[in-house]
């Protein structure tokens, strides 16, 4: 059974690396042939390949169905009137509301094959869970930014079945139609009751544990959780479902101890399994039945079926059955990081943790060893999936896991179940809240431990597999030789091989930050960040979400200099996050007075050199009268190696371009430029381009942005001087190599060629 489960996993996983999906007809024919091979006994050697093909086709058919349900291209960017239901707990982001909207088919309205992820800007009234609304919306197919080390929004949309994203348009037809009834409504009501008992701010983690309501958790809360490796304890996951099921089992065991005659009516083992499943299912419903919860429930269901059928199976067999159940129900679950962490964690525990010895000391040591296995063995997988891992997770989880498992969750579950009896619920929830507050006071200083969070550059799957095998070797049973040498298997993961430039050469990455700008420049030993993209809603920004992960993934080391061209949000919004991560970086700006931290005026900085590459700010004379606009105060930077130069132009317009000195603009070096002001038609004048004569130009713009950047006239002007134009909205992040000898070239576009079928 284990080999069949591994083959099924391989089939589902292989599909996810395809750049395009086969046709439905080809998939059906291949699946039919493979099923035929499975039933022919004489072809036993072909069964495992047949299992791989069957599950690969099953995953591909699921993917094809979800891709076919995505919004029709002809409906993008048009106003649509749609009736539907609020399908989650709406999140407020300042004055805006974000929510999942499930369309309900109605005559005269477009048919949409799945839920929509919507934002209602400056909403006067927040829609509530389960309400039915008629809304005027503007939609587009799921699309996100694509960068080194970045998350994949299109993959997440595929996994969740989201067919379009968009926003609510102001319209007199927007109206609430009815109040429906659903699980999310009960979750919201329970959360409000918990707020009433505990208090809004103090109840934020309690609500996350009780009903999976994480709306009260801010960026600082999640930073603490990630830095200490306790995120799995805060938001309801498979861990909590297992604890709930275990609690149900213990409760039935206690009842049978008090009433032993029940065993004559119903075997205790069956009663424990069924009641444990019931408690887990109830908790899963309260959690909103997210994908991690459904996976955990399927795993519990396998155990229940084995118990009811009175089948004694080994741990690995049960894990294999659970894996097959998950892949049958949702073969695209392999796209979720939680899928790999869940099954890898359980497999490691089965392989490396011996049964607990008798007595309290033996049980304590088994628990400590379990946590050590989870912290070390899952380190390679965490680094591969997220680019970082916590080095203090062992200490944090040794404290947090038992506290949450044996105290907080039981108090929360019983407290929520007894909410109709306030006199009973209040002390239970107050006790759970006090425990969580105490835990948070322990986790917060742990999260601030210097070097407590490990980040590594992107590594290939073979490096991760080697480190994972090394982790298994470290925790192998006594008697296995040379266990200490297993640590060497981590070295390729922690110190991966990286290309380095020669003196006089450099590389630049124009990141995909939507409608904004962020550029990374790397010489042999120095790193410069020019602009850091926009600040987004709810405390998020491109600096933390895009620039810093890219610096880590590319193995660029500490940032030596941060240049913020000017103070507009689309260039400076993410700078604060970069400055906080690298406080030793020198900060320069064209508008230092608009930044929330100290910076020097770039106009006063003399030219300098790093590793044979020259850096200088080009003079942009201001007008003799009148006020200088923010865009025109942008720092314009020239980076000149021995083989070419790069001009970073910020948001300057044609007025500033006309004032620049021709001696600064003209160069014998092959030139690459960023297109000023994202490709606005008021920038990149023909006269300026004739002086600069770029061979490559990159516009940093948002997909289907409302400004129409880069403007077709600007693209034509660049083409007229022989420049090849790239647009991050279509290319994703763009890497430019400027070698010490030889012409500059675009070495990679992160979105092209499309290397995953869900990217368009």
Secondary structure, 3 states (H helix, E strand, C coil): CHHHHHHHHHHHHHHCCCCCCCCHHHHHHHHHHHHHHHHCHHHHHHHHHHHHHHHHHHHHHHHHHHHHCCCCHHHCCCEEEEEEEECCCCEEECCEEEEEEEECCCCCCCCCCCCEEEEECCCCCCCCCCEEEEEEEEEECCCCCCCCCCCCHHHHHHHHCCCEEEEECCCCCCEEEEECCCHHHHHHHHHHHHHHHHCCCCCHHHHHHHHCCCCCCCHHHHHHHHHHCCHHHHCCCHHHHHHHHHHHHHHHHHHHHHCHHHHHCCCHHHHHHHHHHHHHHHHHHHCCCCHHHHHHHHHHHHHHHHHHCCCCCCHHHHHHHHHHHHHHHCHHHHHCHHHHHHHHHHHHHHHHCCCCCCHHHHHHHHHHHHHHHHHHHCHHHHHHHHCEEECCHHHHHHHHHHHHHHHHHHHHHHHHHCCCCHHHHHHHHHHHHHHHHHHHHHHHHHHCCCCCEEECCCCCHHHHHHHHHHHHHHCCCCCCCCHHHHHHHHHHHHCCCCCCCCCCCEEEEECCCCCCCEEEEECCCCEEEEEECCECHHHCEHHHHHHHHHHHHCCCCCCCEEEECCCCHHHHCCHHHHHHHCCCCEEEECCHHHCCCCCEEHHHCCCEEECCEEEEEECCCCCCCCCCCCHHHCCEEEEECCCCEEEECCCCCHHHHHHCCHHHHCCCCCEEEECHHHHCCCCCCHHHHHHHCCCEEEECCCCCCCCCCCCHHHHHHHHHCCCEEEEHHHHCCEEEEECCCCCCEEEEECCCCCCCCCCC
